[in-house]
Amino acid sequence: MPQPASSKIFRLAEIHLKAGRSEICRFKPAKCQSGTPGAIDLELFRSDSIDMETRHPIRRDPSWLPYCLAILIFFCSRVVVALGLVFSQKYLTIGRADVWSAGPIWYHQLLQWDSEWYFKIVTDGYQYNGDPTVQQNIVFYPLYPMLARGLATISGLTPADALLLVSNVAGLLAIVVLFKLVREEFGDQLALATTALLSFFPASVLLSAGYTEPLALLLIVSFFLALKRRYYLSAALLAGLAVSTRSTGVVLLPVLLWEMWANRDQTKFLPALVPCVLLATSGIWLFMIYLWSAFGTPFAFAEGQMAFHQGTTLATRLIAALRLEPFTRMVLNDWNPWGQASWFTLLFITLIVLGWSRLRASWTLFAVAVLLLPYLTLSGGPAGFVSMSRFNLVSFPLFVTLASLGLRAKWLLAGVIGLLGASLFMNTALFARRIWIG
């Protein structure tokens, strides 16, 4: 027997109300096609929400089992990373004898490239001689090495072990909070698929390495969870911590302001604006005050980037990016890990476009800003699109969109995760031998 239209209407309403999104539907008398007073006006439903949730109905297991599954997925991806390290140590050799090493233990191979700079900040603090053409550790943000240094001081761990412990704990917590965030929005199935795609993404080796990505991801997803609950001061504080971790944190400010403005009828916008802006930017201006006090120049962290980009200035890179020059230099025929950056950039652009009608506006705004920040500040230089997969590792909306597409054909989603896992293994092995992976 066909289901009455009214039953379908109330089933859709129930889906949204269970998702904690009652604000998207309202009762309005005598404004329905049926003309029935008190009926729900379907025009007020967000089409993107219906589109996502009718394809992937929200189902939440009340137990802790879904969280255990998310953690298990992440642990499986870390097994791949561990196997890559063991393989690298046994079968690959480092081409140069003068390569810096953090320690003799096999997992110390996860401290490469930028990890060396963080290690030196932990052991020797920030140093700057005033010459922006020389590579110096002043360009690296302070929260991650500060946490590692504090942990090493309190626990007696070596700086290398402290850096790795902070990264791995932050990475695990980031996955748990990400799962909770996506689960509340779209249910268990999509949250688990998102967790799997991000955990096995090739650049996710950095979630276990001596890099800022795991801590930044934890702070970012926690920010969005606080934002979802309209805890604006808490969200602003998390944004401030994120910007003291890496430059990506700065894009959280416009996202915060967007949400505050969108909900200004329920929150006093102007009284909350100043404290939220101060908190959300505190990470960067406190760091600038320190640089001014210690070295006499508050912008040393920005000026010092010149040395890492073959002497090109920020203005030069920005102008080149605005003229779309990076797209004229895309490398699409190099399948080495560092050569895949152009393809990943195109994939990220595609996912942003596809996710535009599927996700919250603030999520899309964040994904766009995360992509634009390195494009405008770095891609116009000699590096081009190199490292775009790493920069966008924290852009969780991309993985949510990819998961929603993958769930349409689960066999294909499983194959994609398998391919990503193989690439993660390869990236880990190469990274451990100090080969650039982007």
DAWOWO-V435574 format. One record per pair of residues at least 24 apart in sequence whose ideal C-beta (glycine too) atoms are under 8 Angstrom apart, sorted by sequence separation. I is the first residue (numbers start at 0). J is the second residue. If there is no record, write none. Layout:
i: [I	I]
j: [J	J]
//
This chain:
i: [84	120	174	231	234	252	255	369	370	23	81	84	369	113	117	121	215	218	344	12	117	121	231	252	5	20	120	219	226	231	251	252	366	4	15	215	219	222	226	229	365	8	9	117	121	214	215	218	366	8	249	365	366	215	219	226	5	8	11	15	173	211	212	215	222	229	363	18	211	248	249	362	231	122	170	229	15	121	170	229	242	362	11	14	242	243	244	358	14	18	167	177	232	235	239	242	243	17	118	121	166	167	173	180	231	235	238	239	242	243	344	347	118	121	166	176	234	235	238	239	241	242	343	358	11	14	17	166	232	235	236	238	239	240	243	341	354	358	14	166	170	173	177	180	184	232	235	239	243	340	341	344	354	357	118	163	166	169	173	176	180	183	231	235	238	340	343	347	117	163	169	172	176	179	234	340	343	351	354	163	167	170	232	340	351	354	357	162	166	169	170	173	180	340	347	350	353	114	166	169	176	337	340	343	389	110	165	325	339	351	388	159	347	350	387	350	353	386	107	110	385	110	325	330	109	320	321	325	329	102	320	324	328	329	107	320	102	106	109	101	102	317	320	321	325	316	317	319	320	325	316	319	101	316	318	319	316	317	313	316	315	316	315	143	146	311	142	308	311	311	140	143	309	142	304	308	309	308	308	336	336	336	118	117	117	336	114	117	109	114	113	114	73	111	113	340	73	109	110	111	142	336	337	339	109	110	261	336	337	109	261	336	337	70	73	142	143	336	72	140	141	142	140	257	258	70	140	257	69	70	140	69	140	254	257	101	66	69	254	253	254	66	65	66	251	254	250	253	65	250	72	250	79	69	73	83	65	69	72	76	247	250	59	68	72	75	76	249	80	65	69	73	247	65	72	246	59	60	76	80	57	58	59	57	58	55	56	58	77	246	55	52	55	51	52	55	201	226	201	223	223	142	140	223	247	141	140	247	141	137	137	140	139	137	138	127	137	138	19	18	125	129	138	18	127	137	138	18	127	129	18	125	131	135	125	127	134	138	131	135	127	131	134	223	132	133	134	131	132	219	131	184	220	127	216	219	212	216	132	215	216	212	212	205	202	206	201	202	205	200	203	202	200	197	197	200	197	193	196	193	196	193	196	195	193	193	196	189	192	192	189	192	181	185	189	192	180	189	199	177	181	185	188	201	196	200	204	192	196	199	203	195	199	201	201	204	208	196	200	204	199	201	202	201	204	204	202	201	202	50	51	50	47	46	47	47	111	111	109	112	108	109	111	108	112	108	98	91	86	91	94	95	93	83	87	91	92	93	79	83	87	91	82	83	86	87	80	83	84	88	76	79	80	83	84	87	79	82	83	87	76	80	84	55	79	83	54	55	51	54	54]
j: [108	144	198	255	258	276	279	393	394	48	106	109	394	139	143	147	241	244	370	39	144	148	258	279	33	48	148	247	254	259	279	280	394	33	44	244	248	251	255	258	394	38	39	147	151	244	245	248	396	39	280	396	397	247	251	258	38	41	44	48	206	244	245	248	255	262	396	52	245	282	283	396	266	158	206	265	52	158	207	266	279	399	49	52	280	281	282	396	53	57	206	216	271	274	278	281	282	57	158	161	206	207	213	220	271	275	278	279	282	283	384	387	159	162	207	217	275	276	279	280	282	283	384	399	53	56	59	208	274	277	278	280	281	282	285	383	396	400	57	209	213	216	220	223	227	275	278	282	286	383	384	387	397	400	162	207	210	213	217	220	224	227	275	279	282	384	387	391	162	208	214	217	221	224	279	385	388	396	399	209	213	216	278	386	397	400	403	209	213	216	217	220	227	387	394	397	400	162	214	217	224	385	388	391	437	159	214	374	388	400	437	209	397	400	437	401	404	437	159	162	437	163	378	383	163	374	375	379	383	157	375	379	383	384	163	376	159	163	166	159	160	375	378	379	383	375	376	378	379	384	376	379	162	377	379	380	378	379	376	379	379	380	380	211	214	379	211	377	380	381	211	214	380	214	376	380	381	381	382	422	425	426	209	209	210	429	208	211	204	209	209	210	170	208	210	437	171	207	208	209	240	434	435	437	208	209	360	435	436	209	361	436	437	171	174	243	244	437	174	242	243	244	243	360	361	174	244	361	174	175	245	175	246	361	364	209	175	178	364	364	365	178	178	179	365	368	365	368	182	368	191	369	199	190	194	204	187	191	194	198	369	372	182	191	195	198	199	372	204	190	194	198	372	191	198	372	186	187	203	207	185	186	187	186	187	185	186	188	207	376	186	185	188	185	186	189	336	361	339	361	362	282	282	365	390	286	286	393	289	290	294	300	300	299	300	290	300	301	183	183	290	294	303	184	293	303	304	185	294	296	186	293	299	303	294	296	303	307	302	306	299	303	306	395	305	306	307	305	306	393	306	359	395	303	392	395	389	393	310	393	395	392	393	389	388	392	388	389	392	388	392	392	392	392	395	398	398	395	398	398	401	399	402	402	401	402	405	399	402	403	402	405	395	399	403	406	395	406	416	395	399	403	406	419	415	419	423	412	416	419	423	416	420	422	423	426	430	419	423	427	423	425	426	426	430	436	436	436	437	356	357	357	356	356	357	358	430	431	430	433	430	431	433	431	435	432	433	428	424	429	432	433	432	423	427	431	432	433	420	424	428	432	424	425	428	429	423	426	427	431	420	423	424	427	428	431	424	427	428	432	423	427	431	403	427	431	403	406	403	406	407]
//
